[in-house]
Amino acid sequence: MSLVLVTGGAGFIGSHTVDRLISLGHQVRILDNLQKPVHLKGKPGYLNPKAEFMLGDVRDKETMIRALEGVEYVFHFAAYQDYLPDFSTFFQVNSVSTALIYEIAMEKKLPLKKVIVASSQFVQGEGLYKKADGSIVAPQQRSLSQLEAGDWEWKDTEGRLMEWQWTPETHANPPNAYAISKYSQELMTLAFGRMYRIPSVALRYSIVQGSRQSFYNAYSGACRIFNLHYFFDKAPTIYEDGLQRRDFVNIHDVVDANLLVLQDPRADYNAYCVGGGHSYTVEEFADIVAKVHGKEHLKPNIPGEFRLGDTRHTCSDIAKIRNLGWTPRRTAEDSVKEYLEYLKAQTDIEDILEYADKTMKQLNVVRSVRK
């Protein structure tokens, strides 16, 4: 039985990974600071009682030294996500904590057998697009003036629409502090892993969905937002025109990928996109949620609002991890059904939707097209 450290193990991806590790006979130590608003009401009831729990901050070296004692494998999921412009915090939490793992491993001569670090699809930014002449380009961010005009799609210099592409791990174009910090984690994981001969893997997750996603985390996305609206018999709001494309991946497929790269030495010193392999428009996804809830009569509102910093189309190419034998086996509908069952099991959810809407307005994230 190996001892596995899971930082952020009280969270969405972390807790599901903890459950799987324990079911396979591993000993697991969770390190989590129960950060608000993700854990607004404290320690979650779904935590596996067979796991050792440490309350602490991954930025603190002494805490990390204690957490790594006796550990053979590390899943590093702890991360800072927010819309706030406190740029330094992204790097203090995400980048510094990753560096600390390798720093302590070298300083204490720890016999780590593998380190697996969570990255994000946000690293690719807008991703890749094909122009009418067949050339591939990597656009930056849509301008505020373009968005305020309700001009959503990417076009070339001659005004012709460009075609979005499935984007592989070889492309990175992080557009904001969160994405830059996650890319720094990827770079450190692979560089330090090779340099110090600690097998290491970075997993670039697409939009992960399923039970235990925080109700209070503004970053938990469409699954949370649409489910909450339909649950409370409200029509959700869709930004832009609803035709932006995303790939969603089920939490249990993600855990399958986590365990695969843990066990397979072919994965060492590589980054992998972990996505759903199917693109949905946001409007299509809203229709799936409505159908699962039996609320097809509640048509989404599309008022011409947008979120500053959103990408237009973001879909990850998963060919590389497919070559290891992994493939997504669950659908977006499976994820929605699981989240709904999780939602129904809650006893104190009346304030959730109001909290979420108020938070987005306070952050001035949502804006409107100029008429």
Residue frames as qw, qx, qy, qz and C-alpha x, y, z in Angstrom:
[[0.000, 0.888, 0.460, 0.000, 0.00, 0.00, 0.00],
 [0.430, 0.270, 0.010, 0.861, 1.51, 3.27, -1.16],
 [0.120, -0.691, -0.405, 0.587, 0.95, 6.58, 0.60],
 [0.302, 0.503, 0.445, 0.677, -0.47, 9.14, -1.83],
 [0.082, -0.451, -0.285, 0.842, -0.71, 12.86, -1.11],
 [0.180, 0.626, 0.603, 0.460, -3.66, 14.64, -2.73],
 [0.105, -0.244, -0.205, 0.942, -3.47, 18.41, -2.36],
 [0.434, 0.079, -0.166, -0.882, -6.86, 20.03, -2.77],
 [0.169, -0.048, -0.981, -0.083, -8.26, 16.62, -1.87],
 [0.191, 0.430, 0.682, -0.560, -11.45, 18.08, -0.40],
 [0.305, 0.443, -0.182, -0.823, -12.36, 19.58, -3.76],
 [0.795, 0.366, 0.018, -0.483, -14.22, 18.31, -6.79],
 [0.737, 0.460, -0.494, -0.037, -11.56, 16.42, -8.74],
 [0.076, 0.498, -0.764, 0.403, -9.46, 15.72, -5.67],
 [0.586, -0.171, 0.582, -0.538, -12.15, 14.02, -3.59],
 [0.909, 0.286, -0.013, -0.303, -13.23, 11.72, -6.42],
 [0.577, 0.541, -0.592, 0.153, -9.59, 10.77, -7.00],
 [0.227, -0.425, 0.720, -0.500, -9.17, 10.10, -3.27],
 [0.821, 0.006, 0.330, -0.466, -12.13, 7.71, -3.35],
 [0.869, 0.415, -0.251, -0.101, -10.69, 5.77, -6.27],
 [0.297, 0.579, -0.688, 0.321, -7.22, 5.55, -4.72],
 [0.444, -0.306, 0.663, -0.519, -8.64, 4.20, -1.47],
 [0.899, 0.167, 0.142, -0.379, -10.78, 1.68, -3.35],
 [0.768, 0.495, -0.400, 0.074, -7.57, 0.41, -4.96],
 [0.873, -0.318, -0.255, 0.267, -5.90, -0.09, -1.58],
 [0.427, 0.442, -0.223, 0.757, -3.74, 3.02, -1.33],
 [0.353, -0.621, -0.431, 0.552, -3.29, 5.07, 1.80],
 [0.238, 0.677, 0.291, 0.632, -4.24, 8.68, 1.15],
 [0.306, -0.485, -0.329, 0.750, -3.36, 11.93, 2.84],
 [0.186, 0.814, 0.416, 0.361, -5.43, 15.01, 1.95],
 [0.320, -0.309, -0.169, 0.880, -3.99, 18.50, 2.29],
 [0.042, 0.660, 0.518, 0.542, -6.60, 21.23, 1.89],
 [0.131, -0.016, -0.350, 0.927, -7.17, 24.70, 3.34],
 [0.054, 0.631, 0.765, -0.112, -10.96, 24.57, 2.78],
 [0.144, -0.091, 0.130, 0.977, -10.75, 27.87, 0.94],
 [0.296, 0.695, 0.537, -0.376, -13.88, 30.01, 0.70],
 [0.657, 0.029, 0.199, -0.727, -16.04, 30.43, -1.32],
 [0.523, 0.180, -0.789, -0.267, -15.37, 26.95, -2.75],
 [0.467, -0.281, -0.808, 0.226, -15.91, 25.45, 0.71],
 [0.189, -0.551, -0.006, -0.813, -18.20, 28.18, 1.98],
 [0.734, -0.501, 0.003, -0.458, -19.67, 25.97, 4.70],
 [0.469, -0.608, 0.626, -0.137, -16.53, 24.20, 5.86],
 [0.164, -0.291, 0.930, 0.152, -15.42, 20.60, 5.57],
 [0.636, 0.094, -0.386, -0.662, -17.63, 18.75, 3.07],
 [0.764, -0.203, 0.471, -0.392, -19.55, 15.70, 4.20],
 [0.915, 0.365, -0.109, -0.135, -18.49, 13.62, 1.20],
 [0.120, 0.716, -0.679, 0.110, -14.84, 13.34, 2.32],
 [0.833, 0.027, -0.552, -0.032, -13.70, 9.73, 2.55],
 [0.620, -0.731, 0.189, -0.213, -13.29, 8.83, 6.25],
 [0.948, -0.098, 0.093, 0.287, -10.46, 6.43, 5.38],
 [0.529, 0.601, -0.079, 0.594, -8.27, 9.32, 4.22],
 [0.491, -0.442, -0.292, 0.692, -6.00, 11.25, 6.56],
 [0.165, 0.881, 0.295, 0.330, -6.98, 14.93, 6.51],
 [0.492, -0.270, -0.144, 0.815, -4.55, 17.80, 7.02],
 [0.112, 0.947, 0.301, -0.007, -5.83, 21.37, 7.19],
 [0.485, -0.541, 0.218, 0.652, -3.16, 23.60, 5.70],
 [0.393, 0.862, -0.045, -0.316, -1.95, 25.88, 2.94],
 [0.897, 0.243, 0.172, 0.325, 0.17, 24.60, 0.05],
 [0.311, 0.854, -0.155, 0.387, 2.11, 27.88, 0.04],
 [0.477, -0.769, 0.369, -0.211, 3.55, 27.15, 3.48],
 [0.491, 0.500, -0.712, 0.036, 6.82, 25.23, 3.27],
 [0.179, -0.272, 0.835, -0.443, 6.65, 23.68, 6.74],
 [0.741, 0.176, 0.355, -0.542, 3.13, 22.47, 6.04],
 [0.772, 0.488, -0.322, -0.249, 4.24, 20.95, 2.75],
 [0.193, 0.478, -0.833, 0.202, 7.20, 19.24, 4.41],
 [0.443, -0.078, 0.749, -0.487, 4.84, 17.55, 6.88],
 [0.780, 0.356, 0.135, -0.497, 2.37, 16.66, 4.13],
 [0.657, 0.553, -0.491, -0.144, 5.09, 15.01, 1.99],
 [0.265, -0.502, 0.789, -0.235, 6.52, 12.90, 4.81],
 [0.497, -0.030, 0.862, -0.099, 6.46, 9.23, 3.82],
 [0.652, 0.582, 0.190, -0.446, 4.69, 9.95, 0.53],
 [0.560, -0.066, 0.683, 0.464, 5.48, 8.05, -2.68],
 [0.226, 0.458, 0.619, 0.596, 3.00, 9.65, -5.08],
 [0.012, 0.428, 0.274, -0.861, 1.58, 13.17, -5.32],
 [0.179, 0.648, 0.610, 0.420, -1.57, 14.45, -7.01],
 [0.192, -0.284, -0.194, 0.919, -1.35, 18.24, -6.90],
 [0.047, 0.630, 0.680, 0.372, -4.87, 19.61, -7.38],
 [0.227, -0.738, -0.350, 0.530, -4.84, 22.57, -4.97],
 [0.339, 0.318, 0.348, 0.814, -5.31, 25.78, -6.95],
 [0.054, 0.524, 0.316, -0.789, -6.55, 29.33, -6.77],
 [0.159, 0.418, 0.673, 0.589, -9.36, 30.27, -9.18],
 [0.006, 0.697, 0.456, -0.554, -11.20, 33.56, -9.24],
 [0.386, 0.745, 0.356, 0.412, -12.28, 36.48, -11.39],
 [0.307, -0.924, -0.038, 0.225, -10.69, 39.00, -9.03],
 [0.553, 0.754, -0.219, 0.277, -7.66, 40.99, -10.29],
 [0.534, -0.740, 0.409, -0.019, -5.43, 39.82, -7.42],
 [0.743, 0.545, -0.384, -0.063, -2.88, 38.56, -9.92],
 [0.082, 0.587, -0.753, 0.287, -0.13, 37.73, -7.44],
 [0.676, -0.207, 0.561, -0.430, -2.33, 35.23, -5.58],
 [0.912, 0.348, -0.081, -0.203, -2.60, 33.00, -8.66],
 [0.596, 0.552, -0.532, 0.238, 1.17, 32.65, -8.71],
 [0.243, -0.510, 0.650, -0.508, 1.60, 32.44, -4.94],
 [0.792, -0.070, 0.463, -0.391, -0.82, 29.52, -4.76],
 [0.916, 0.378, 0.066, -0.121, -0.50, 27.71, -8.10],
 [0.607, 0.656, -0.387, 0.225, 3.11, 28.32, -9.10],
 [0.119, -0.648, 0.626, -0.416, 4.84, 28.52, -5.72],
 [0.808, -0.228, 0.431, -0.331, 3.15, 25.37, -4.40],
 [0.930, 0.363, -0.049, 0.018, 4.32, 23.38, -7.43],
 [0.392, 0.693, -0.487, 0.359, 7.86, 24.65, -7.05],
 [0.448, -0.570, 0.535, -0.434, 7.77, 23.76, -3.35],
 [0.974, -0.028, 0.154, -0.165, 7.01, 20.10, -4.07],
 [0.829, 0.429, -0.194, 0.301, 10.19, 19.72, -6.11],
 [0.059, 0.743, -0.431, 0.509, 12.22, 21.97, -3.80],
 [0.660, -0.472, 0.443, -0.381, 11.32, 19.87, -0.77],
 [0.989, 0.141, 0.033, -0.025, 11.82, 16.63, -2.67],
 [0.647, 0.551, -0.329, 0.411, 15.40, 17.63, -3.47],
 [0.141, -0.690, 0.434, -0.561, 16.15, 19.21, -0.10],
 [0.693, -0.351, 0.486, -0.400, 14.84, 16.23, 1.89],
 [0.124, 0.322, -0.904, -0.253, 15.87, 13.61, -0.69],
 [0.686, 0.112, 0.456, -0.556, 12.32, 12.29, -0.83],
 [0.248, -0.080, 0.907, 0.332, 11.82, 9.01, -2.73],
 [0.561, 0.450, 0.209, -0.663, 8.91, 10.31, -4.80],
 [0.504, 0.092, 0.808, 0.290, 7.84, 7.84, -7.48],
 [0.190, 0.473, 0.581, 0.635, 5.58, 10.21, -9.41],
 [0.047, 0.441, 0.307, -0.842, 4.10, 13.72, -9.29],
 [0.163, 0.509, 0.711, 0.457, 0.89, 14.46, -11.22],
 [0.051, -0.335, -0.206, 0.918, -0.13, 18.11, -11.52],
 [0.312, 0.701, 0.639, -0.047, -3.49, 19.50, -12.59],
 [0.130, -0.136, 0.264, 0.946, -3.30, 22.02, -15.41],
 [0.375, 0.589, 0.492, -0.519, -6.18, 23.55, -17.33],
 [0.514, 0.543, 0.552, 0.369, -7.62, 23.93, -20.81],
 [0.002, 0.977, 0.112, -0.179, -7.40, 27.68, -20.16],
 [0.523, -0.487, 0.422, 0.559, -3.69, 27.33, -20.98],
 [0.467, 0.252, 0.635, 0.561, -4.54, 27.14, -24.70],
 [0.104, 0.381, 0.032, -0.918, -6.52, 30.38, -24.66],
 [0.622, 0.445, -0.017, -0.644, -8.50, 30.79, -27.88],
 [0.790, 0.044, 0.602, 0.110, -6.79, 27.75, -29.35],
 [0.255, -0.207, 0.635, 0.700, -6.08, 27.25, -33.04],
 [0.552, 0.628, 0.308, -0.453, -8.08, 28.35, -36.07],
 [0.544, 0.114, 0.625, 0.548, -7.87, 27.59, -39.79],
 [0.183, 0.550, -0.088, -0.810, -8.02, 30.43, -42.28],
 [0.758, 0.527, 0.151, -0.353, -9.68, 30.20, -45.70],
 [0.482, 0.688, -0.532, -0.105, -6.28, 29.58, -47.31],
 [0.922, -0.046, -0.381, 0.046, -5.70, 26.54, -45.05],
 [0.355, 0.412, -0.541, 0.642, -3.09, 28.14, -42.81],
 [0.601, -0.563, -0.550, 0.140, -3.36, 27.68, -39.03],
 [0.099, 0.579, -0.218, 0.779, -3.29, 30.70, -36.75],
 [0.459, -0.408, -0.673, 0.411, -3.52, 31.33, -33.01],
 [0.074, -0.740, -0.168, -0.647, -5.57, 34.47, -32.29],
 [0.163, 0.171, -0.592, 0.771, -5.16, 36.33, -29.02],
 [0.065, 0.468, 0.742, -0.476, -8.29, 37.74, -27.36],
 [0.119, 0.695, 0.546, 0.453, -11.32, 39.40, -28.87],
 [0.154, 0.191, -0.188, 0.951, -11.30, 43.12, -28.23],
 [0.098, 0.429, 0.631, -0.639, -13.82, 44.84, -25.99],
 [0.329, 0.401, -0.150, -0.842, -15.04, 46.87, -28.97],
 [0.341, 0.073, -0.831, -0.433, -15.68, 43.69, -30.98],
 [0.160, -0.296, -0.910, 0.244, -17.64, 42.13, -28.12],
 [0.143, 0.453, 0.389, -0.790, -19.62, 45.29, -27.45],
 [0.380, 0.313, -0.398, -0.774, -20.62, 45.24, -31.13],
 [0.828, 0.087, 0.418, -0.363, -21.96, 41.69, -30.74],
 [0.655, 0.583, -0.458, -0.148, -19.40, 40.45, -33.26],
 [0.809, -0.458, 0.342, -0.139, -18.61, 37.09, -31.70],
 [0.958, 0.161, 0.159, 0.175, -16.71, 35.03, -34.28],
 [0.438, -0.552, 0.418, 0.573, -13.05, 35.11, -35.26],
 [0.665, 0.726, 0.177, -0.006, -12.38, 36.42, -38.77],
 [0.706, 0.002, 0.172, 0.687, -9.27, 36.92, -40.85],
 [0.182, -0.408, 0.031, 0.894, -8.01, 40.31, -41.98],
 [0.131, -0.067, -0.574, -0.806, -10.36, 40.16, -44.98],
 [0.536, -0.065, 0.227, -0.811, -13.41, 39.55, -42.83],
 [0.724, 0.048, -0.608, -0.323, -13.79, 35.85, -43.64],
 [0.799, -0.485, 0.183, -0.304, -14.79, 33.45, -40.86],
 [0.215, 0.501, -0.832, 0.106, -12.05, 31.21, -39.51],
 [0.852, -0.176, -0.416, -0.265, -12.69, 27.59, -38.55],
 [0.505, -0.655, 0.486, -0.281, -11.93, 26.47, -34.98],
 [0.643, 0.331, -0.690, 0.015, -9.62, 23.47, -34.53],
 [0.878, -0.456, -0.138, 0.044, -9.21, 20.75, -31.94],
 [0.124, 0.862, -0.407, 0.277, -6.16, 22.11, -30.11],
 [0.883, -0.047, -0.410, 0.221, -3.34, 19.81, -28.87],
 [0.665, -0.664, -0.095, 0.328, -0.92, 20.06, -25.95],
 [0.635, 0.100, 0.157, 0.750, 1.76, 21.53, -28.20],
 [0.063, 0.626, 0.214, 0.747, -0.12, 24.84, -28.26],
 [0.382, -0.586, -0.512, 0.499, -0.17, 27.25, -25.34],
 [0.124, 0.457, 0.159, 0.866, -1.40, 30.84, -25.34],
 [0.307, -0.534, -0.689, 0.381, -2.56, 31.62, -21.78],
 [0.086, 0.670, 0.308, 0.670, -4.68, 34.80, -21.77],
 [0.404, -0.790, 0.006, -0.461, -4.96, 35.69, -18.07],
 [0.171, -0.639, 0.649, -0.375, -3.27, 35.32, -14.68],
 [0.832, -0.148, 0.451, -0.288, -4.96, 32.03, -13.88],
 [0.908, 0.418, 0.013, 0.008, -4.01, 30.48, -17.22],
 [0.361, 0.747, -0.483, 0.280, -0.44, 31.80, -17.05],
 [0.417, -0.537, 0.640, -0.357, -0.03, 30.35, -13.56],
 [0.918, 0.041, 0.351, -0.182, -1.36, 26.96, -14.72],
 [0.767, 0.597, -0.197, 0.126, 1.03, 26.97, -17.67],
 [0.024, 0.730, -0.602, 0.323, 3.89, 27.74, -15.29],
 [0.735, -0.296, 0.543, -0.280, 2.86, 24.64, -13.35],
 [0.926, 0.368, 0.080, -0.024, 3.05, 22.56, -16.54],
 [0.493, 0.742, -0.383, 0.246, 6.51, 23.91, -17.36],
 [0.269, -0.631, 0.634, -0.358, 7.86, 23.32, -13.86],
 [0.884, -0.101, 0.379, -0.254, 6.35, 19.83, -13.65],
 [0.904, 0.415, 0.008, 0.101, 8.02, 18.64, -16.84],
 [0.371, 0.761, -0.404, 0.348, 11.31, 20.54, -16.46],
 [0.351, -0.599, 0.601, -0.396, 11.93, 19.76, -12.79],
 [0.937, -0.045, 0.276, -0.209, 10.72, 16.22, -13.24],
 [0.842, 0.481, -0.152, 0.192, 13.25, 15.54, -15.99],
 [0.184, 0.768, -0.457, 0.409, 16.04, 17.44, -14.29],
 [0.333, -0.483, 0.669, -0.456, 15.72, 15.62, -10.97],
 [0.346, 0.086, -0.917, -0.180, 14.49, 12.29, -12.35],
 [0.319, 0.211, 0.707, -0.596, 11.14, 12.42, -10.62],
 [0.081, 0.335, 0.814, 0.467, 8.56, 10.95, -13.03],
 [0.131, 0.433, 0.336, -0.826, 6.05, 13.75, -13.55],
 [0.153, 0.445, 0.756, 0.455, 2.89, 14.35, -15.58],
 [0.169, 0.246, 0.175, -0.938, 0.78, 17.45, -16.28],
 [0.170, 0.461, 0.858, 0.149, -2.90, 16.96, -17.10],
 [0.096, 0.066, -0.120, -0.986, -4.63, 19.76, -18.99],
 [0.193, 0.428, 0.854, -0.222, -8.27, 19.22, -18.03],
 [0.105, -0.395, -0.478, -0.778, -11.13, 20.48, -20.19],
 [0.449, -0.348, 0.158, -0.808, -14.39, 21.54, -18.47],
 [0.232, -0.016, -0.955, 0.183, -14.91, 18.81, -15.88],
 [0.546, -0.275, -0.073, -0.788, -18.48, 18.04, -14.78],
 [0.601, -0.188, -0.777, 0.005, -20.22, 15.88, -12.20],
 [0.594, -0.733, -0.322, -0.078, -21.17, 15.70, -8.54],
 [0.653, -0.522, -0.154, 0.527, -19.35, 17.68, -5.82],
 [0.332, 0.443, 0.133, 0.822, -18.72, 20.73, -7.96],
 [0.161, -0.314, -0.478, 0.804, -18.94, 23.63, -5.54],
 [0.106, 0.786, 0.601, 0.097, -22.24, 25.51, -5.64],
 [0.187, -0.931, -0.108, 0.293, -20.43, 28.68, -4.60],
 [0.492, -0.353, 0.436, 0.666, -17.47, 28.67, -6.97],
 [0.431, 0.734, 0.010, -0.524, -17.97, 31.09, -9.88],
 [0.123, 0.545, -0.732, -0.389, -15.47, 29.03, -11.88],
 [0.447, 0.001, 0.890, -0.092, -17.51, 25.81, -11.77],
 [0.045, 0.167, -0.640, -0.749, -19.29, 26.84, -14.93],
 [0.487, -0.030, -0.420, -0.765, -22.24, 25.86, -17.08],
 [0.487, -0.207, -0.848, -0.027, -23.16, 22.58, -15.36],
 [0.202, -0.324, -0.624, 0.682, -23.64, 24.33, -12.01],
 [0.164, 0.198, 0.018, -0.966, -25.31, 27.44, -13.43],
 [0.480, -0.039, -0.560, -0.674, -27.79, 25.70, -15.74],
 [0.448, -0.252, -0.853, 0.093, -28.68, 22.98, -13.22],
 [0.111, -0.297, -0.544, 0.777, -29.36, 25.53, -10.49],
 [0.301, 0.127, -0.146, -0.934, -31.59, 27.60, -12.75],
 [0.555, -0.104, -0.661, -0.494, -33.70, 24.69, -13.94],
 [0.369, -0.212, -0.829, 0.364, -33.83, 23.25, -10.43],
 [0.003, -0.405, -0.453, 0.795, -35.41, 26.49, -9.21],
 [0.364, 0.672, 0.641, 0.065, -37.70, 26.72, -12.28],
 [0.033, 0.855, -0.091, -0.510, -35.80, 29.64, -13.77],
 [0.780, 0.594, 0.077, 0.178, -34.61, 30.06, -17.35],
 [0.651, -0.415, 0.145, 0.619, -30.80, 30.40, -17.48],
 [0.259, 0.910, -0.125, -0.298, -29.02, 33.21, -19.27],
 [0.845, 0.135, 0.282, 0.434, -26.71, 32.26, -22.14],
 [0.183, -0.745, 0.189, 0.613, -23.91, 34.65, -23.03],
 [0.044, -0.304, 0.627, 0.716, -23.07, 35.84, -26.55],
 [0.617, 0.145, -0.319, -0.705, -25.31, 33.96, -29.03],
 [0.826, -0.171, 0.442, -0.305, -25.07, 30.49, -27.46],
 [0.886, 0.448, -0.107, -0.041, -23.17, 29.08, -30.43],
 [0.034, 0.737, -0.658, 0.150, -19.73, 29.08, -28.79],
 [0.903, 0.044, -0.416, -0.095, -18.33, 25.56, -28.57],
 [0.340, -0.633, 0.623, -0.310, -16.89, 23.70, -25.59],
 [0.702, 0.044, -0.708, -0.069, -15.84, 20.15, -24.79],
 [0.597, -0.543, 0.311, -0.503, -17.04, 18.80, -21.47],
 [0.525, 0.216, -0.817, 0.100, -15.52, 15.80, -19.69],
 [0.765, -0.517, -0.259, -0.284, -17.10, 13.69, -16.95],
 [0.346, -0.750, 0.496, -0.269, -15.40, 13.56, -13.54],
 [0.878, -0.203, 0.432, -0.036, -15.17, 9.75, -13.59],
 [0.800, 0.539, 0.020, 0.263, -13.42, 9.83, -16.97],
 [0.093, 0.860, -0.363, 0.346, -11.00, 12.33, -15.44],
 [0.643, -0.546, 0.505, -0.180, -10.31, 10.00, -12.51],
 [0.948, 0.200, 0.223, 0.111, -9.71, 7.18, -15.02],
 [0.548, 0.738, -0.173, 0.352, -7.10, 9.40, -16.69],
 [0.280, -0.803, 0.427, -0.307, -5.53, 10.29, -13.35],
 [0.818, -0.323, 0.471, -0.066, -5.08, 6.64, -12.43],
 [0.873, 0.450, 0.086, 0.168, -3.85, 5.70, -15.90],
 [0.386, 0.781, -0.314, 0.379, -0.97, 8.18, -15.84],
 [0.532, -0.665, 0.457, -0.256, -0.20, 7.18, -12.25],
 [0.870, -0.146, 0.470, -0.024, 0.27, 3.57, -13.28],
 [0.816, 0.500, 0.195, 0.214, 1.66, 3.87, -16.82],
 [0.527, -0.518, 0.205, 0.642, 5.37, 4.83, -17.14],
 [0.436, 0.399, 0.492, 0.640, 4.79, 5.84, -20.78],
 [0.059, -0.914, -0.357, -0.184, 3.04, 8.93, -19.42],
 [0.579, -0.597, -0.070, 0.551, 6.11, 10.20, -17.56],
 [0.294, -0.393, 0.218, 0.843, 7.44, 13.66, -18.45],
 [0.069, 0.337, 0.654, 0.674, 4.47, 14.50, -20.66],
 [0.310, 0.227, 0.301, -0.873, 1.51, 16.86, -20.69],
 [0.048, 0.288, 0.906, 0.307, -1.87, 15.54, -21.79],
 [0.416, -0.113, -0.088, -0.898, -5.18, 17.12, -22.73],
 [0.032, 0.231, 0.950, -0.207, -8.02, 15.35, -20.90],
 [0.362, 0.144, -0.052, -0.920, -11.27, 16.28, -22.65],
 [0.665, 0.209, 0.547, -0.465, -14.60, 14.89, -23.67],
 [0.319, -0.047, 0.811, 0.488, -13.82, 14.30, -27.35],
 [0.136, 0.628, 0.702, 0.307, -17.11, 15.90, -28.44],
 [0.081, 0.013, -0.076, 0.994, -17.94, 19.56, -28.96],
 [0.023, -0.696, -0.715, 0.058, -21.22, 21.09, -27.85],
 [0.020, 0.558, 0.071, 0.826, -22.54, 24.58, -28.35],
 [0.042, -0.027, 0.620, -0.783, -23.50, 26.19, -25.07],
 [0.607, 0.029, -0.033, -0.794, -27.08, 26.28, -26.30],
 [0.733, 0.057, -0.646, -0.205, -26.99, 22.52, -27.00],
 [0.347, 0.044, -0.787, 0.509, -25.68, 21.92, -23.51],
 [0.313, -0.017, 0.356, -0.880, -28.45, 24.05, -21.99],
 [0.729, 0.030, -0.337, -0.595, -30.97, 21.92, -23.91],
 [0.597, 0.053, -0.788, 0.138, -29.44, 18.76, -22.40],
 [0.067, 0.006, -0.663, 0.746, -29.80, 20.18, -18.88],
 [0.514, 0.018, 0.059, -0.856, -33.40, 21.26, -19.55],
 [0.737, 0.039, -0.564, -0.370, -34.29, 17.79, -20.83],
 [0.442, 0.027, -0.812, 0.379, -32.75, 16.03, -17.81],
 [0.086, 0.090, 0.533, -0.837, -34.80, 18.32, -15.51],
 [0.114, 0.556, 0.815, 0.115, -37.93, 17.95, -17.61],
 [0.018, -0.756, -0.237, 0.610, -38.00, 21.72, -18.09],
 [0.449, 0.198, 0.545, 0.680, -37.84, 22.00, -21.88],
 [0.068, 0.848, 0.483, 0.209, -40.52, 24.68, -21.75],
 [0.320, -0.881, 0.022, 0.348, -38.10, 27.06, -20.00],
 [0.712, 0.572, 0.067, 0.401, -36.18, 28.46, -22.94],
 [0.590, -0.313, -0.106, 0.736, -32.84, 30.14, -22.12],
 [0.100, 0.963, 0.103, -0.226, -32.52, 33.91, -22.23],
 [0.682, 0.106, 0.227, 0.687, -29.98, 35.18, -24.79],
 [0.008, -0.932, -0.283, 0.228, -29.94, 38.94, -24.09],
 [0.525, 0.752, -0.079, 0.390, -26.71, 39.83, -25.86],
 [0.449, -0.836, 0.308, -0.063, -24.54, 39.81, -22.75],
 [0.799, 0.375, -0.403, 0.242, -20.97, 38.56, -22.64],
 [0.721, -0.655, 0.057, 0.219, -18.29, 37.79, -20.10],
 [0.240, 0.890, -0.387, 0.013, -15.09, 39.70, -20.66],
 [0.204, -0.577, 0.790, -0.029, -12.21, 37.26, -21.14],
 [0.828, 0.134, 0.509, -0.192, -14.30, 34.32, -22.38],
 [0.173, -0.260, 0.765, 0.564, -12.97, 32.37, -25.34],
 [0.604, 0.244, -0.219, -0.727, -15.17, 31.84, -28.38],
 [0.948, 0.074, -0.241, -0.192, -14.51, 28.18, -29.14],
 [0.139, -0.637, 0.728, -0.213, -12.36, 26.00, -26.89],
 [0.976, -0.004, 0.041, -0.213, -11.97, 22.28, -27.57],
 [0.294, -0.672, 0.675, 0.083, -8.98, 20.07, -26.75],
 [0.736, 0.370, -0.534, -0.191, -7.43, 17.40, -28.96],
 [0.705, -0.480, 0.462, -0.245, -7.17, 14.21, -26.86],
 [0.857, 0.393, -0.326, -0.063, -5.35, 12.03, -29.41],
 [0.247, 0.582, -0.689, 0.353, -2.19, 11.90, -27.30],
 [0.408, -0.271, 0.712, -0.503, -3.78, 10.38, -24.20],
 [0.895, 0.203, 0.038, -0.396, -5.95, 8.11, -26.37],
 [0.632, 0.511, -0.581, 0.048, -2.66, 6.54, -27.49],
 [0.063, -0.367, 0.808, -0.458, -2.15, 5.41, -23.88],
 [0.235, -0.232, -0.941, -0.071, -5.49, 3.59, -23.98],
 [0.076, 0.425, 0.568, -0.700, -7.72, 6.17, -22.30],
 [0.065, -0.333, -0.546, -0.766, -10.95, 7.35, -23.86],
 [0.340, -0.034, 0.367, -0.866, -13.93, 9.27, -22.43],
 [0.118, -0.199, -0.961, -0.149, -16.81, 6.86, -21.83],
 [0.022, 0.615, 0.662, -0.428, -19.45, 9.12, -20.25],
 [0.200, 0.605, 0.453, 0.623, -21.60, 11.73, -21.94],
 [0.041, -0.269, 0.171, -0.947, -22.57, 15.27, -20.99],
 [0.659, -0.390, -0.304, -0.567, -26.02, 13.88, -20.15],
 [0.772, -0.218, -0.538, 0.258, -24.41, 11.45, -17.68],
 [0.345, 0.088, -0.360, 0.862, -22.67, 14.39, -15.98],
 [0.320, -0.329, -0.055, -0.887, -25.86, 16.44, -15.75],
 [0.765, -0.359, -0.449, -0.291, -27.85, 13.53, -14.29],
 [0.680, -0.154, -0.513, 0.500, -25.19, 12.95, -11.64],
 [0.135, 0.164, -0.231, 0.949, -25.05, 16.64, -10.73],
 [0.508, -0.389, -0.239, -0.730, -28.84, 16.80, -10.44],
 [0.791, -0.344, -0.505, 0.010, -28.89, 13.86, -8.04],
 [0.508, -0.044, -0.401, 0.761, -26.18, 15.56, -5.99],
 [0.121, -0.288, -0.003, -0.950, -28.21, 18.79, -6.00],
 [0.654, -0.418, -0.404, -0.484, -31.36, 17.00, -4.85],
 [0.747, -0.258, -0.536, 0.298, -29.47, 15.54, -1.88],
 [0.246, 0.208, -0.309, 0.895, -28.61, 18.98, -0.48],
 [0.270, -0.643, -0.694, 0.177, -30.63, 20.43, 2.37],
 [0.194, -0.786, -0.181, 0.558, -29.61, 24.12, 2.40],
 [0.476, 0.118, 0.496, 0.717, -29.47, 25.32, -1.19],
 [0.164, 0.853, 0.492, -0.051, -32.05, 28.13, -1.28],
 [0.133, -0.904, 0.086, 0.397, -29.38, 30.84, -1.22],
 [0.666, -0.147, 0.499, 0.534, -27.10, 29.39, -3.89],
 [0.447, 0.592, 0.478, 0.471, -28.50, 30.94, -7.05],
 [0.089, -0.985, -0.127, -0.071, -28.83, 34.40, -5.50],
 [0.569, -0.665, 0.303, 0.377, -25.26, 34.17, -4.22],
 [0.646, 0.089, 0.522, 0.550, -23.93, 33.17, -7.66],
 [0.294, 0.779, 0.391, 0.393, -25.74, 35.95, -9.53],
 [0.274, -0.960, -0.015, 0.058, -24.75, 38.58, -6.99],
 [0.661, -0.459, 0.359, 0.473, -21.11, 37.50, -7.14],
 [0.569, 0.332, 0.482, 0.577, -20.91, 37.80, -10.94],
 [0.095, 0.907, 0.276, 0.304, -22.45, 41.29, -10.84],
 [0.472, -0.851, 0.097, 0.208, -20.13, 42.47, -8.08],
 [0.659, -0.273, 0.439, 0.547, -17.10, 41.36, -10.09],
 [0.343, 0.746, -0.112, -0.559, -18.33, 43.30, -13.16],
 [0.399, -0.163, 0.825, 0.364, -17.60, 40.23, -15.27],
 [0.360, 0.536, 0.744, 0.175, -20.86, 40.26, -17.23],
 [0.020, 0.420, -0.102, -0.902, -21.33, 43.10, -19.74],
 [0.554, 0.596, 0.538, -0.223, -23.83, 43.98, -22.44],
 [0.467, 0.313, 0.490, 0.666, -23.69, 44.64, -26.15],
 [0.029, 0.411, 0.085, -0.907, -24.01, 48.32, -27.05],
 [0.474, 0.613, 0.626, -0.094, -27.25, 48.91, -28.92]]
